[in-house]
């Protein structure tokens, strides 16, 4: 998952850091292509912090582009 797209959903590096409960320097130092563990942390933090519904929708849509759901037969 692309870090910049996640930052756009949260509106800034500072707001993403706040949701994650980390210093902004940790967000800045994340790789551009986030590893699965980072994605898991972001999703968990978003749920725990009850981010706005429209942001959660965007995050889920972004997730689906990287991790497509299986189709039902």
Order of alpha helices (4+ residues) and beta strands (2+ residues): alpha-alpha-alpha-alpha-alpha
